[in-house]
Amino acid sequence: MSLARRDIEPALQYGFLFKLNFEAYTQRSRQSIVNDTIVLNGTFDQSFLGQANPSSTVVFFIDENDKPQMYQIVNLPVAWKFSNTFSQLAGTRIDSFKFDQPAFALASVATDLPIIAPLVVGLNFVGRLLISSPPLSNVAWLWGATAELELSGSVTLASGTDGVPTMTLATPANRLISR
């Protein structure tokens, strides 16, 4: 099966959490098609979960059952923290965590991406938690030479971005990062 525009248009129209003009997005993006995979890179023309015009990568592909699937990575700024998106988390312990390469990811199918993290169906958070960030800094010695923990997992939004999300984040044991 070949992946064609007709296969991905329904995902573009209904699968995203935001309204995206396919023509406008692709005009600003680098596009590549390799082995029935389409990769689009670009920036939003609007804000997404509290971030103005974030950069993003969308990957459309054919799964092992010959069905079109997609995932989208929305990159967050380096100094991003949870309260930048969810104001009710301001001042909480999770809000003091610092991340390397934080992102939200939307996936139509569960997938394990070696370049980013395992994703579940729906909205995900992915990022490398810096062990030196409070409140972990006091117990950083427990991780030895590990400088970062890759965290990923589902995010369920509660009544818009003003609510507190439900998150199930985990770190795969084989993805501890030493520096």
C-alpha positions as CSV (number, residue, x, y, z in Angstrom):
1,M,0.0,0.0,0.0
2,S,1.3,3.5,-0.9
3,L,0.7,6.4,1.4
4,A,-1.1,9.2,-0.4
5,R,-2.5,12.6,0.5
6,R,-6.0,11.0,0.6
7,D,-4.8,8.7,3.3
8,I,-3.6,11.5,5.6
9,E,-6.2,14.2,5.0
10,P,-8.7,12.7,7.5
11,A,-6.0,12.6,10.2
12,L,-5.2,16.2,9.4
13,Q,-8.8,17.3,9.6
14,Y,-9.9,15.3,12.7
15,G,-6.9,13.7,14.4
16,F,-5.2,16.8,15.7
17,L,-6.1,18.7,18.8
18,F,-6.0,21.9,16.8
19,K,-7.1,23.2,13.4
20,L,-4.3,23.0,10.9
21,N,-4.3,24.2,7.3
22,F,-2.4,21.5,5.4
23,E,-1.5,23.8,2.6
24,A,-0.1,26.5,4.8
25,Y,1.8,24.0,7.0
26,T,3.4,22.2,4.0
27,Q,4.4,25.5,2.3
28,R,6.6,26.3,5.3
29,S,7.9,22.9,5.9
30,R,10.5,20.5,4.5
31,Q,8.8,17.5,3.1
32,S,10.2,14.1,2.5
33,I,8.7,10.8,1.4
34,V,10.7,7.7,2.1
35,N,9.3,4.1,2.2
36,D,5.7,5.2,2.5
37,T,6.5,7.6,5.2
38,I,5.8,11.4,5.0
39,V,7.6,13.7,7.3
40,L,6.5,17.4,7.7
41,N,8.5,19.9,9.7
42,G,7.2,23.4,10.4
43,T,5.8,25.8,13.0
44,F,2.2,26.5,14.1
45,D,0.4,29.5,13.0
46,Q,-1.2,29.6,16.4
47,S,-0.5,28.7,20.0
48,F,-0.7,25.1,21.2
49,L,-1.1,24.3,24.9
50,G,0.1,27.7,26.0
51,Q,3.1,27.9,23.6
52,A,3.1,30.5,20.9
53,N,4.1,29.2,17.4
54,P,6.0,26.1,18.5
55,S,8.0,24.0,16.0
56,S,6.6,20.7,15.1
57,T,7.3,17.4,13.2
58,V,4.4,15.3,11.8
59,V,5.2,11.8,10.6
60,F,2.6,9.8,8.5
61,F,3.4,6.1,7.9
62,I,1.8,2.8,7.1
63,D,1.7,0.3,10.0
64,E,2.2,-3.5,9.9
65,N,-1.5,-3.9,9.2
66,D,-1.3,-1.6,6.1
67,K,-3.2,1.2,7.9
68,P,-2.2,4.9,7.7
69,Q,-1.0,6.2,11.1
70,M,0.7,9.3,12.4
71,Y,2.5,10.9,15.2
72,Q,3.3,14.5,15.9
73,I,6.0,16.0,18.1
74,V,5.4,19.6,19.3
75,N,8.7,21.0,20.6
76,L,8.7,23.1,23.8
77,P,11.2,25.9,24.7
78,V,14.3,25.0,26.7
79,A,13.1,26.8,29.8
80,W,9.6,25.3,29.6
81,K,7.9,24.1,32.8
82,F,4.5,22.5,33.4
83,S,2.9,25.8,34.7
84,N,3.7,27.4,31.3
85,T,1.0,25.1,29.9
86,F,-1.1,24.3,33.0
87,S,-1.3,27.4,35.2
88,Q,-2.8,25.4,38.2
89,L,0.6,23.6,38.5
90,A,2.4,26.8,39.4
91,G,4.4,26.4,42.6
92,T,4.0,22.6,42.8
93,R,7.0,20.2,42.9
94,I,6.5,19.0,39.4
95,D,6.7,22.6,38.2
96,S,10.2,22.9,39.6
97,F,11.5,20.0,37.4
98,K,13.8,21.0,34.6
99,F,13.8,19.2,31.3
100,D,16.1,18.8,28.3
101,Q,14.1,18.6,25.0
102,P,10.5,18.7,26.4
103,A,7.7,18.0,23.9
104,F,4.1,17.1,23.6
105,A,3.5,14.2,21.2
106,L,0.2,13.1,19.6
107,A,0.0,9.5,18.3
108,S,-2.6,7.6,16.5
109,V,-1.0,4.3,17.5
110,A,1.3,3.2,20.3
111,T,4.9,3.2,19.1
112,D,8.4,3.1,20.5
113,L,10.5,5.8,18.9
114,P,14.2,5.4,19.7
115,I,14.8,9.0,18.8
116,I,12.2,10.4,21.3
117,A,10.4,7.9,23.6
118,P,7.7,5.3,23.7
119,L,4.3,6.9,22.9
120,V,0.8,5.7,23.7
121,V,-2.3,6.5,21.7
122,G,-3.4,10.1,22.3
123,L,-1.5,13.0,23.8
124,N,1.9,12.3,25.4
125,F,4.5,14.3,27.3
126,V,8.1,13.4,26.5
127,G,11.3,14.9,27.9
128,R,14.6,14.3,29.7
129,L,14.3,15.1,33.3
130,L,17.4,16.7,34.7
131,I,18.3,14.9,37.9
132,S,20.0,18.1,39.2
133,S,16.7,19.9,39.3
134,P,14.8,20.4,42.5
135,P,13.4,18.5,44.3
136,L,15.6,15.6,43.0
137,S,18.9,17.4,43.5
138,N,19.0,16.3,47.1
139,V,18.9,12.7,46.2
140,A,20.7,12.8,42.8
141,W,23.4,10.5,44.2
142,L,20.9,7.6,44.0
143,W,21.2,7.7,40.2
144,G,25.0,7.6,40.2
145,A,26.4,8.9,36.9
146,T,22.9,9.3,35.4
147,A,22.3,12.9,34.6
148,E,18.9,12.6,33.0
149,L,15.9,10.3,33.0
150,E,13.8,10.0,29.9
151,L,10.2,10.5,30.9
152,S,7.2,9.8,28.6
153,G,3.6,8.9,29.0
154,S,0.0,9.9,28.5
155,V,-1.5,13.2,29.3
156,T,-5.3,13.6,29.8
157,L,-6.5,17.2,29.7
158,A,-9.0,18.4,32.2
159,S,-11.6,21.0,31.0
160,G,-9.1,23.0,28.9
161,T,-5.6,24.1,29.7
162,D,-6.6,25.8,33.0
163,G,-7.4,22.4,34.6
164,V,-4.8,20.1,36.1
165,P,-4.0,17.3,33.7
166,T,-3.7,13.6,34.6
167,M,-0.3,12.3,33.6
168,T,1.2,8.8,33.7
169,L,4.9,9.3,33.1
170,A,7.5,6.5,33.3
171,T,11.1,6.0,32.3
172,P,12.2,2.9,30.5
173,A,15.1,1.2,32.5
174,N,17.2,1.0,29.3
175,R,17.0,4.7,28.7
176,L,19.0,6.2,31.5
177,I,21.3,8.9,30.2
178,S,24.8,9.4,31.6
179,R,27.0,12.4,30.9
